[in-house]
Amino acid sequence: MLKKILVSTFPICITMAIISVSGHAGTISGLVKYDGAVPKFREIQMDADPICLSHHGEKVFPQTLVLGANNEMGNVFVYVKKGVPQKDYPAPSDPAVINQQGCMYDPHVLGVMVGQQLKILNPDGTLHNVHALSKINPEFNLAMPKFRKETAKTFDKEEFMFPIKCDVHPWMSAWIAVMSHPFFAVTDAENGTYTFGDLPPGEYEIEAWHEKLGTQTKTISVTQADTAKVDFTFSSPS
C-alpha cells in the first residue's frame, strides 16, 4: 500500500516543483519616449511603381522615427545586454514574420533567435528584392517576383542589428537582430511600451537601441516573480 501511495504522488511532486521554479521568473517592462523637436521627414515618392502607390490612400513617410500621441517611441529594440544566464535557449517553433506590405517592411525592427525561421511575405503583387546586409551570417540577395508570395530564411549565428533593404524600391528598409536568448522586445508604435519575461532573479544590463538616436543602457535588479520597470528617453541630437 505504501508503494502505491508513493507512486501515485510522484507526478504531483514533479508538477509542484515545475510551478515553484517558473514562479521565480521575473519580468521587465517599460516605456520609451522621445524628448525634443520632432524632425520633418520628406514624403516617400512611390510614383516609380504604380502598384506600390495603389496600396496607399494618403502620404507615406519613412519609419525612422515613429511617435505616438505623447511622443512615445515605436521601433526601439530593448534587450538584455548583460547578465543572461549562460545556457542554450531553444529557438521558438513559430517563425518570425516580416511582411512587404504596401512596399514597406512590417515590422521595421525585428528580433529573431538563432535557428528560428524568418518568414518573408510578399502580398504586394509586384517585384521585391530582399537584400540582407549581414556580416556574421551569410549575406543574401533574394528576388521575390509578384508570383512568389512567401519564402523563409534561418540565421545560424548571433548578430546584432543589420539592415535589410529592397534594391527595387530604395525607400524600403528594415533592421534585424539575431539573438542567442529570448529576452528582447520592440516597442509598440502607438504607446512606446515593451515587455519580456521569464528572467531568473539577478542583476541585468538593459539596452535600448534606435537606428538613428543610438543606444542607452540601464542596470536593474530582478527579484522573484517581480516586474521591474525600466524606462528610457531619447533626445533629438544637438
Buried (B, 14 or more C-beta within 10 A) or exposed (E): EEEEEEEEEEEEEEEEEEEEEEEBBBBBBBBBBBEEEEEEEEEBEBEEBEBBBBBEEEEBEBBBBBBBEEBBBBBBBBBBBEBBEEEEBEBEEEBBBBBBEBBBBBBBBBBBBBBBBBBBBBEBEBBBBBBBEBEEBEEEEEEBEEEEEEBEBBBEEBBBBBEBBBEBBEBBBBBBBBBBBBBBBBBBBEBBBBBBBEBBEBEBBBBBBBBEBEBBEBEBEBEEEBEBEBEBBBEEEE
